[in-house]
């Protein structure tokens, strides 16, 4: 990647960063890859394996759908392990080095996460997810593990579900998307959302062919496990829709818009790196007086 930043003021650059990026991989993805989806792509199977694949590393064969006639056990559990590594190569000119300093090429373990996921119940089943992430690569030894997710998801009809606990906010595709399928350079919106928050979230699938979604939630940081902060309530909402679809060519146009209201404790600060976590902070507004902030990114693929 080329880490080249023009001489733009921090506040203006932070506003430009909020515009969002579109990931080059345009496969339809669930916003919660660990849960059974309540919607589906309107076209054919985009994960079907070609008889003559052209990929250097071909996809795995799609998982077989569950047999609807087979009764599930009362308690279902599955172990998940996520290991993702990135290498960032910087190319800088003299002007860029004078702005943010020399950036060294570096490897980073982006994710090392262990998850317990599953469901419990009979005809009415509640999903659960508990995830812990290893942080010892770049944090103090006493902070090696961090609780990433701890939530319960309740179905409310065939198209709606409610999640309670520590989970993702309904804001920014960089957050709600599956990190394993996002390029590591797509991190320009990191200053404008939190990785996880504690609260309640609703997700609903819309449309006759289930081609649109609406989600909303309310979150409070003081409810988090071991939290020592109390900024107040955060609110978020997000709507997406599949506008145009050509299943035969595996192409579609998907758009989304989101809103987030974030409480503050009297000051706000936006800072971000040059599209990678291994680089130095490139944009920093510093602290400025504010009681809350509002964000409105849009995205299309």
Steps between C-alpha positions, in 0.01 A plus 500: 500500500609859443481711817487844341311778672465856368544803721137517614376635832415230760130591527444508122689174452297334775181604318634356174583175677135468605394456136574130511666245270365215293667162539611345171349163593132535407366174630180515698583469869297472813566771756544221754687217340489290816121490513258324269379776262136603485540633145674387186641624171223535243700341220678171458761345723789748488720255691464216251834346407591533131615182326804696375575749780728792415595582858850446639330374817155363403198534727387219721194312383181656644371340818203274456176653630359353817240227457166663597363158599783427744430603857770716657635418846374721782846644548719556193857625527771568244859608552634773273858616448598808300864563406570783255838649418591804284818635344511873422754644260539879502617714208563864595644811341690776682187712556311211658793408725516859624130483589472168683857373529662190358265200504659157527365199314348267756306178557206503739277230644170676432279249677557210738154428633341199666119474488230281648182526295179305479137491603278364772132404507240293320265642238602847619876530503721772647846552350802590712854616431797538733833608349837582649785664309871461570659845528846405625670578170482877553376558858626458855526140627223551755261593216561202275134394472199721435133398498383595151142367487257378762144505369168321461290529183123445509296445181189719482310339215655370180670825396598682820747428776605680816848483650580583864849534642842603376480511122562709188322828449287537185737750339763492224558198276858485629349399835189296415672315216698181551860607567634184336358621167608863525841622378724612784543842335130581533518671838437865424183514712660359816499840681122523464380178664578271791592138444235367738246649741253368757131543424204378294482469122223412254552369145215453252499365143271691263347445156324217322830342394684600818730744322505777762576531871436745779681495833508725805636492851566682827819452701651616830871463570458491879317166466808330355689245708751676724421841351623811681343755261150640459471721193124446469287339229609428145242440226545360152289401199588351162307418182625302201345390171586291196410736214621306196585132467640289211546150647635350174801733513520506878459879500277727704462855626457524876455829687487587868470799727547521877463744787673505838456730798787466746500652846810674636634593844564862404770450238538310171813404311530347153826334403581244233783314337590482132254218421697247704541428869879466479558860387532811711203726565468714186196714582421631848254776585607515864238536771227757448194586707183302416220318675423261211567432134292384203624302200335416166710286260371355175635207302443326168647193328 
